[in-house]
Amino acid sequence: MLILFCISLGVIFYAYFGYPLLLMFWKLIGNKPVMKKDILPMVSVLISVHNEERHVEEKVKNLLEADYPQDKMEIVVGCDGSTDQTLAIIKRLAEKNKIRYCVSLERIGKPAMLNKLAQEAGGEIYVFADARQRFDRRAIRELVRCFGDENVGCVSGELIIEDTGEGSGRGVGLYWNYEVWLRKMESDTGSMLGATGAIYAVRKEFFHSLPEDVLLDDIFTPLNAIMARKRAVFEPAARAFDVASKSTEKEFMRKVRTLVGNFQIFSLFAEAFNPFRSPVAWQLFSHKFLRLTLSYFLALFFISSVFLARDGLPYRVILFLQVAFYALAVVGHCLEKTRTRISGVPRLAYIPYEFCVLNAAAVVALFKYLSGGIDIRWDK
């Protein structure tokens, strides 16, 4: 039992702390800055939308206000089987602005629609965006500056999650900040593993046709550039803004979908795990693969702690800390369900609650992946 305790503790510590510490050390000895230049290539902004009548007009207006020459930018919107007023709004906007659009009367899914948009696009750089998130005025310019470095094939912006102070958004925000920190260090030492789907860009030649069932175009596309020996980098000055979900149930569904997509990526890019052929093999194993196994190691760590608690005070303290952590997660769950607010408690409780939710999502994601995956057509 002691061996299982040590193995599980070692894996958990390495995944959450050891890997970031190694990245920090690697950054100190091998930092690779991006050689940015103020270039102005033709840019195509591609947006696939389904039933986005609430957001599509504001999104287009937001893009039209970008600090980038209008004669060097086109907006191409794909209306994917919308049943509300989305298409009518797009047509109205296209009459007055430099906007082109594609329409599918039947729902074909985001990957298939992005493939259609890419065929229509005339830019040297493709910028991908979602309908809901708002771009900073300089976001596109900051993305493009990174392509002044010939070694860069893909660039991700930063999604700023604005915490409303309600619900599980508090835990989500902390977790997202941790992920962004890792992504930035990976970028500084070579390449990040995945982009932020709401704001990223790629050179036209590295956009490969997306498999129509792929869930994570924002990992598929950067990995294509990486495996072609180009860098995928993170640019925090290119910012988009979103609001944290107030519901852990919605966040759980989104996370399950994302993690099923990770399993897909593992099968599509098995070669990326080969350290002799992939520049990101270590990062992919440490950041993505291990993260999906931690639920099982956490369970093993707790069970082994129960058995070892009778062998001495240190083990009893470790068990007590775990019980206290999971008890706080239960408190966080109850607070969210009842929408109760207690001064000083919510953030303390929502962090372990969100931690447990994310690890539970990994278990559900494996089951869904093995049982056939998830419908590519995302319903909000």
CORCORSUL-V452769 format. One record per residue. N is the residue number from 1. PSI is psi in whole degrees, 0 to 359 (NA if undefined). Layout:
n & psi
N & PSI
N & PSI
This chain:
n & psi
1 & 326
2 & 323
3 & 316
4 & 322
5 & 313
6 & 320
7 & 312
8 & 317
9 & 319
10 & 317
11 & 316
12 & 314
13 & 316
14 & 315
15 & 319
16 & 333
17 & 316
18 & 314
19 & 312
20 & 321
21 & 320
22 & 322
23 & 318
24 & 317
25 & 317
26 & 322
27 & 324
28 & 323
29 & 346
30 & 41
31 & 135
32 & 88
33 & 151
34 & 131
35 & 82
36 & 150
37 & 150
38 & 81
39 & 160
40 & 66
41 & 167
42 & 130
43 & 136
44 & 121
45 & 119
46 & 127
47 & 122
48 & 128
49 & 149
50 & 119
51 & 57
52 & 41
53 & 336
54 & 335
55 & 336
56 & 321
57 & 316
58 & 324
59 & 314
60 & 316
61 & 320
62 & 317
63 & 323
64 & 340
65 & 5
66 & 147
67 & 67
68 & 138
69 & 127
70 & 332
71 & 356
72 & 13
73 & 136
74 & 149
75 & 124
76 & 115
77 & 135
78 & 120
79 & 108
80 & 89
81 & 34
82 & 141
83 & 4
84 & 212
85 & 12
86 & 310
87 & 319
88 & 321
89 & 318
90 & 316
91 & 318
92 & 318
93 & 322
94 & 336
95 & 332
96 & 347
97 & 169
98 & 75
99 & 135
100 & 158
101 & 154
102 & 149
103 & 134
104 & 119
105 & 332
106 & 152
107 & 117
108 & 348
109 & 156
110 & 314
111 & 314
112 & 322
113 & 320
114 & 324
115 & 318
116 & 318
117 & 320
118 & 326
119 & 330
120 & 339
121 & 145
122 & 6
123 & 160
124 & 333
125 & 131
126 & 127
127 & 127
128 & 137
129 & 158
130 & 168
131 & 328
132 & 320
133 & 142
134 & 132
135 & 141
136 & 150
137 & 326
138 & 6
139 & 311
140 & 317
141 & 319
142 & 323
143 & 312
144 & 324
145 & 327
146 & 334
147 & 358
148 & 340
149 & 117
150 & 342
151 & 354
152 & 128
153 & 335
154 & 144
155 & 132
156 & 139
157 & 184
158 & 131
159 & 118
160 & 115
161 & 114
162 & 112
163 & 120
164 & 355
165 & 12
166 & 145
167 & 204
168 & 356
169 & 333
170 & 315
171 & 321
172 & 317
173 & 318
174 & 315
175 & 318
176 & 320
177 & 322
178 & 317
179 & 318
180 & 320
181 & 314
182 & 316
183 & 320
184 & 318
185 & 322
186 & 318
187 & 318
188 & 336
189 & 2
190 & 270
191 & 142
192 & 165
193 & 329
194 & 153
195 & 173
196 & 115
197 & 332
198 & 343
199 & 98
200 & 164
201 & 155
202 & 147
203 & 143
204 & 320
205 & 345
206 & 5
207 & 105
208 & 149
209 & 128
210 & 136
211 & 137
212 & 349
213 & 6
214 & 135
215 & 334
216 & 81
217 & 334
218 & 356
219 & 321
220 & 311
221 & 312
222 & 322
223 & 327
224 & 318
225 & 318
226 & 315
227 & 345
228 & 13
229 & 30
230 & 161
231 & 145
232 & 115
233 & 162
234 & 129
235 & 98
236 & 342
237 & 343
238 & 99
239 & 143
240 & 159
241 & 138
242 & 170
243 & 137
244 & 145
245 & 140
246 & 354
247 & 124
248 & 331
249 & 316
250 & 319
251 & 322
252 & 314
253 & 318
254 & 320
255 & 320
256 & 315
257 & 315
258 & 318
259 & 327
260 & 320
261 & 325
262 & 318
263 & 321
264 & 313
265 & 320
266 & 320
267 & 326
268 & 331
269 & 48
270 & 328
271 & 337
272 & 345
273 & 351
274 & 111
275 & 343
276 & 346
277 & 351
278 & 132
279 & 355
280 & 23
281 & 313
282 & 315
283 & 318
284 & 318
285 & 313
286 & 319
287 & 317
288 & 307
289 & 309
290 & 323
291 & 328
292 & 349
293 & 351
294 & 332
295 & 319
296 & 323
297 & 327
298 & 318
299 & 316
300 & 320
301 & 318
302 & 314
303 & 315
304 & 327
305 & 322
306 & 315
307 & 329
308 & 351
309 & 330
310 & 354
311 & 1
312 & 162
313 & 318
314 & 320
315 & 325
316 & 322
317 & 317
318 & 319
319 & 317
320 & 317
321 & 321
322 & 315
323 & 317
324 & 320
325 & 313
326 & 331
327 & 320
328 & 324
329 & 320
330 & 319
331 & 316
332 & 318
333 & 314
334 & 320
335 & 320
336 & 316
337 & 323
338 & 355
339 & 39
340 & 141
341 & 122
342 & 123
343 & 126
344 & 346
345 & 317
346 & 310
347 & 319
348 & 324
349 & 324
350 & 332
351 & 307
352 & 327
353 & 311
354 & 322
355 & 314
356 & 320
357 & 315
358 & 322
359 & 327
360 & 324
361 & 326
362 & 323
363 & 313
364 & 321
365 & 318
366 & 316
367 & 315
368 & 322
369 & 315
370 & 336
371 & 10
372 & 358
373 & 199
374 & 144
375 & 130
376 & 337
377 & 98
378 & 128
379 & 126
380 & NA
